[in-house]
Amino acid sequence: MSQNGRGYAVGLFILVLAIATLRNGMKSRATDDLQAREKLHAVCPTTILRSLILAFFFCLAGTCAFAQGGPPYYTNDPGTPGHLNWEINLGYMPFLYSDQSLSHAPDVDINFGIGDRVQLTYENAWLRVQNPKSATKYGLGQSNPGVKWRFYDAGESGLQISVFPQLFLNNPNDAVRRGITSASETFLLPFEFSKKFGPVDVDYEIGYQFVRKGRDGWLTGLVVGHDFTPKLEIDMEIYCAGAFRLSEEQPTIDFGARYKIHRPLIFLFMAGRSLEPARSNQSYFQGYFGMQFLLPPKSYKSD
């Protein structure tokens, strides 16, 4: 089999693996509530986490290149903007639950490159919390500063690995008191990996959350995508986050796209839902609709 053929075969394997995981989660819903809850907790973190790690390490046998993580997805990748370049993402992010909704309107993600391997990040959002039992609340979310360092980079044809420590800090306002943000503050320590199999791009992330005023947690995500045209990229993501010693994992699946309107302007889209039945902490819809700005324009290749 040719190298291209192997790439397609591996890509197909990953997609089938992801769909099988989703199918197992959907099957569990057909049982009674207690059995469904037990099966779904077995799906995540154990089954989903194992599937994501297996898929990623299977990918290590392939040829490498840039992956597809970062906005509009939750999973990050090792990519950085480049020396003295900016990457700014502005998006609307709705999260719909059985008893309430939460929106980032807007979500602001600002990234600045220092050298070819380091990225400074700041993210925050203006939050809208709507609950049928009370008045709609608005407020500033947690500040999210971070530094990404791609410490291993074998080039476009080699493996890329980064570490991306981040803080999630409450601002000096009344958002916590009004129930808009959590009282917990977090230090997140994730690692990102990128690979490519022929026409299929793969990005994987796994991290540990050190939580103040709460239980420590974890996260993991896998993005699989393909550039269908020079301007259009379509991806699928499976993502899961949770707290240790608690059965409140949040496994999600989503599909999204990036469309290069004209460098430096890129349209970002993502839509998905929880793999578990909708309830107060499991969404029946989540999305990202926004734009990415790459500055200065002359630093980026025109398409």
C-alpha positions, 0 to 999 in steps of 0.5 A: 500500500502506498504512503497515501493509502496508509494515510487514508486507512489510518484516518479511517481507523480513527474516525471509526474508533470515534464513532464506535465510542459515540455509538456505545454511549448512545446504546447506554441510553436505551437502558433504564436510568440507573443502568445508563448512568453506570454504563456512561460513567464506564464510557468516560473517563475509562473507555473514552480516555483509553480510546483517545490515548490509543488513537493518538499513539497509533498515530505516532507511526505516521508522517507528521505535520501541523494539526487542527486544534485550537479555536473553535475547539476545546483541544489545543495544539502545539502551534504558535503564531510566530515571532511578534505575530498576533492570533486573535479569536472572537467568538460566540459560544452557547451552552444549552442544558436541560434547566439553563443556558450559558453563553460567552458573548463574546469569548475573547482569545488573544495570542502573541508569539515570542520567537517561533516556539513560545506563545503568550495567551489571555482569554476571557468572556462576557457571560450570560447565564439564563435560568427560567427560575430567575432573572438573566445574569451577566458578568465577566468570566474568569481570566485565563492567562497562559504560556505555551512552549513547543519544546519538541519540534522536528519540523513539518515532517516530524512530531511536535509537542508542547506544554501550555500551563494556564491559570483560571482566576476570578476577577475582583467583581461580584460574579462569584457571589451572583453565581456566574462563575465558580469560586474555584480557581485552577492551575492547568498543566496540559501537554499537546501533540500533533501528527499527520497521516497522509491527508488526515491531521490529528491533534491530542491533548491531555492535562491535569487541573490543580484546583483551589477550593475544589477537587483536582481534575483532568482533561483530554481531547482528540481532534481529527481533520482534513483540508478539503480545499485550500480554504476549507478545513473540516474536523471532528473532536471528542473531548472529556473533562472531569474531577478525580473521585467524582462521577461528574465527567463531561464527555462531548463530541463536536464537528467544526470547520475553518474557512479562510475568507481571506488571510488574515481573516478565518471563519470559525464554526463548531457544533456538538453536544454531550455524550451523556443524557442532557441534564444540569451539567451535560449540554444538549447543544454547544457551539462556537461561531466566530472569526480569527484574525492573524496580524500583521497580515503581511506575516502570513501566506495569502490563500 
